[in-house]
């Protein structure tokens, strides 16, 4: 569970004063002398997870205030954060609910266990939104959510940075050594689906690959799925992100996970406009995109595909044309303005394999975390939003 951790040096006057002030105010804390190699490494991992830290110097003490890493916080701010923590009774309630959700009684929540609970309580949650929540709660990236991770996430609505153990990628992205087989698998996986929608085959792009590789490694470093590195010398890129509980998923499996959004949550071809939760699918088949580069992070858990030109464009001309599609045009699968072309699909056949795969669990990132944290936490009494 989240705790107050003070990182400093024994010889630092401000560190010693902060510890004394905490003690005098009845604030329990753990002191970590950064002269110790293990403590210094722990502090470095936490700082890499902070959006405010851009490198360079920082002042001591550095304090993990119940999950928020802060440089030289005031005692008043720490006391305020402490007051906001749930009571012992609230924590006990969360523990009880965790045990009820742990159907197989293995001491951890599998993705399917959390998915069933969340979608039972809130049917409007899409598959992608559930996946995003689970990935954020699974701080140590082992494919399950343990009790302490569950408590931290419900209480604080974010990752418990104290437990982020991943080391940063060591290599510099380069196009040297890209296997021809990987390129072939990436293109075949995409183009098989694009043919169903009358979209031309994608071609491989080293430019897209380099940006995708940078982003995959950035996701590994932060142990989170987020979008960045969405451009190159040619212009703006589209981007899809994939995460799995263990390395080894094929290009086909990853692209299929994106494409399956056509039925879950489902793309509305009758309206042919943006449908929440289907951005991965539409990018895969977007007619205006001509090139793709797909790359894995160094640990093999994150996969990022960049597309050029970027899909999911919402220009006034294209939006107007898509809205005015007739039902007959949709049924025939006609394309409009060179953008998204709906295919005639037997949805009953497409849905039969969804949710039955036995590969490592898979989740995707398309939406910002914060709005869905509120939905998640509200299920457990609205402690944090």
N, C-alpha and C positions, 0 to 999 in steps of 0.2 A: 504493500500500500504506500501511497505518497507520504513523504516525510519531509521534515526540514533538515537540510544538509548544508553545512557551512564549509566552503572550500577556502582555505587560507594557509598562512604560514605562521609558525609559532613566534617568529620575530616581527610579525606585522602588528603594529599598535592598533590599527582600525579593526583587525580581525579579533584581537583579544577583547577590545571594547564591545564589539557586537556580541560576542559570546557571553560576556558579563551581563549585558543588557537583556539578552534572552533569558538567562538564568534568573535574573531579578524579577522578570515579568512572568515567570512560571512557564516559559516556552521550552518544551523538550526539543532537543536537536541532536544531530550527529555531526561531529567535527571531523573533517577529512584534511589532514595536513598534506598539501600538494608536493611537499618534498618527497613524499612516498610515491614511487612510480605507479603503483596501482591506482592510488587516489587521483594522481594527475591525469592518468589515462581515462578514468571515469569522468572527470570534469571535462576533458576534451570531447568525449563522446556527447555529453550533454550540450556543450556549446555548439557543436555542429548541428544539433537539432533546433537551435534557436534562430528564428527568422531575423532577429535584430543584430546578430553577430556576423559581421562581414570580414572578419580577420583583423589582425593588428593587436594593439595593446588593450588591456582592460584592467579595471581596478579591483582590488581585493578588499573585503571578502566577496566572493561570488557565491550566491546563495540559491539553492534549489528550494523555493518556497512552495512546498506541496505540489510540485509538478511544474511550476513556472521558474525558470532560471533567470535571476535578477542580479544585476551588478550593484553592489552596495545599497541594498534596500533599507528603508527606515524601519525601526521597530514598530511604528504605528501601522505601516502597511502589512507587516507580518501578523500583527494582532488582528487586523481586519480580515486577512485571509484565513486565519485560524477560526475566527468567529463564523465564517461562512461554511466551514466544514460540517458535514452531516453529524448528527448525534450518534452515540453508541447504539441507540435503538434503531436508527435509520440504517446503520451498517449491518446490524443483526438482521434486519428485514431483507437487505440485499443478499446476504449470505443464505438466507432461507430460500429466496427465490432462485438463487444459483443452484442449490441442491435440487429443487423441483425441476429446473430446466435440464439438469444433467441426467438425461434419461438412462444412459448406459452406465451411470455411476462410476465413471473412470476418473473423476476429479477434474475434468476439463470439459469445456463446451466445444463441440464440433460445429462446423458451419451450419449443417442441416438443423441442428437443435436450436440455434439462435434464429435461423431463418423461419422455422415453423412458428416460433413464439412471436417474432416481430410481425409477421404477415397475418397471424391470427388476430393480433391486437390492433393492427392497422393495415387493412387490406389495400390501402392506396400506395403503400411502399412498393417500389419496383424492385426487381432483382438486383439491379445495379446499386441502388441505394442501400440495400441490405449488405451487399458485398463491401461497399465502402465503409460502412460502420464496423463490420467484422474485422476488416484489415486494419483499421485504426486501433481497435481494441487489442488486436493480437500484436502486442509491442515487440515480443521477442521473435516474431515471424516464424513460429514453429507449426502453424496451421491449426492451432487450438487456442482457446481463451481460458487461462487458468483463473482461479478464484481471485487472486490479488489483482490481476489485470482487469477482471470484470468489475471489481469494487472501484478501482482507480478510474476506470472509464465512466462508470455510472455517476460517481461522485463529482468528477472534474470535467467530464465531457471532452476528454482529449487523451493523448498518449501520456503515459507516465514516463517522462524522459529519463528517469533514473535507471530504467531497465533496458534502454536501447544499447545493445551490445555489439552491433555490427561495426566493423572497421570500415573506413572509407576505401573506395576503389583505389588501386595503386597505379594502374596503367593510364596512358594517354590515348584517347580514341584515335584510331587510324584505320584506313581502308585496307592496309596490308594484312593479308591472311584471311580475308573474308572467304569462306568456303563457297565454291560454286554450287555445291549441293544445297547450302542454306539459301542462296539467292533463288535457286530453282524452286525449292519448297515454298518459299515466301510468295513468289509470283504465281505458282500453280494454285496455292490455297486461295489467294485473292481472286484470281481470274476465273476460277471455276464458279464462284458466286456471281461475279460481275456478268458472266455470260447469261445468267438467269434473268438479268435485268437489261440486257441489250447494251451494256457498257463495254467499251473497248478495253483490251488487255492493258494492264499496267506494265511499265518497264522499270527495271532496277535503277536506282539513283544513289550514287556514292554520297552526294550532298545530303540527301535525306537520311542516309545511314549514319553519317557522322553526327548529325544533330540528334538523331534517335539514340545513338550510343551514349552521347553526353547526358541525355535526359535519363536513360536507364540507369546509368551510374549515379546520377544525382538522386534518383529515387532510392537506390540502395544505400547511399550515404545517409539519407534522412529517414530510412526505413518507412517510407510513406509514398503513396501514389499522388503525384501532382503534375501539372502541365507546365512546361517551360521548354526552352530551346526549340521554339516553334517557327524558326526562320533560318534562312541561309542566303547565300549570294543571289539566288534567283528570286527570292521573295518569301512570303509567308507560307508556312507549311500547315497542313492539318495534322492531327496527332491522335493516336489511340494508345492506351496503356493497358497492360495485362499483368497480373501477379498470380503466382501459384505458391502453394505451401512447400513445394520441393522442386528443385530444378529438374529438367528433363522433358517438359511438355514440348510437343512438336509444333511446327509452324501451322500445320493444319488445325490442330486442336485450338490454338490461340485465335486464329482467324475465325474459326467456327463459333467461339465464344462471343466474339463481337457480332458476327452475323446473326446469331440466334436471338438478338434483340428484336428481330422482325416479328417474332411471335411472343416474346416475353421481355418487356411488357407489351409489345405489339406496335407496329407502325400503321398509322391510319392512312391508307392509300386513297381513300375517298376524299380526304382533305388535302393530302399531298403537301403538307406544311410541316414545320418542326413539331415533332412529337417527343415529349420529355422521356428520357431514358433510352433513346434509340440513336444517339449520335454516333456510336461506334458503327452500327449497321449502315447508316447513311453514308458515312465516310468510306467504308469498304466498297460500296457500289456506286459512289458518286461519279457521274459521267465526265465531269470536268477535270477530275484528277487523272493524271497520265503517268505519274512516277511514284515509286514507293521505295523506302529503305527501312528495314526492320532489324533491330539489334537487341541483344540480351545484355543485362548488367553482368558484372564480373562474377557475382554469386549465382547467376542463372535464374533468379527468382522474378526479376522484373523484365518485361519485354515492352519495347516502345516501337511503334511504327509511325514514321513521318511520311506525309503525302504532299505531292506538289502537282499542280496548284492545290491549295487547300480546299477541302470540301465543306459542306454545310454552310456555304455562303448564303446570306439572306438579302440579296440585292432586291430593290423594289420590283424590277422587271421579272425576276425569277419567282418572287413570292406571288406576284399577281397572277402569273401564268399557272403556277401550281394550284392556287386556290380555285381557278376557273376550270380545272379538269372536269370533264363530264364523267358520269359513271360508265358510259360506253368506252371512253378512252382508257379509263382505269382497267376495265375488264380486258381490253385488247393489249394492255401493257405498253401504251405509247409513251415516248419520251417527250419532255417539255423543256424548251430553252437550253437543251444540252446539259441539264442537271440530273435529277434523280429520275430513273425510269423504273416504275413498278413492274414486277413480273407476275404472271399468273401462277399462283402457288397453292398447292394442296396443303393447307395448314394442318390438317389432321395428321398427315404423314410427317410433317416437320416437327411436330410436338412430341412424337412418340418416344424420341431418344433423350429429350431434355430432362435433366435431373437424374439420369440413370447411369451416367458415365462413371467409371471407376478410376479415372486418372486422379492425380493430386488435386485438391480443391482449388478452385479458380475464382478470382475476383477481379473486377475492373474498376477503373477510376474515371468518372466523367463529371461528377458534381462536387462542389465544395463541401467540406465536411460539416461545417457548423450548423446549417439548417436541419440536417438529419440527426445531429446529436440531440437537438431539442426534442425531436420526435422520439428518439430512443430513450432519453432520460425521462420523458413524461410517462412512459410506460411504468417506471419504477417510482412514481410519486413526485416527479418534478423537482428533484433536488437541485439540479443545475441546468441552466439553459442559456 
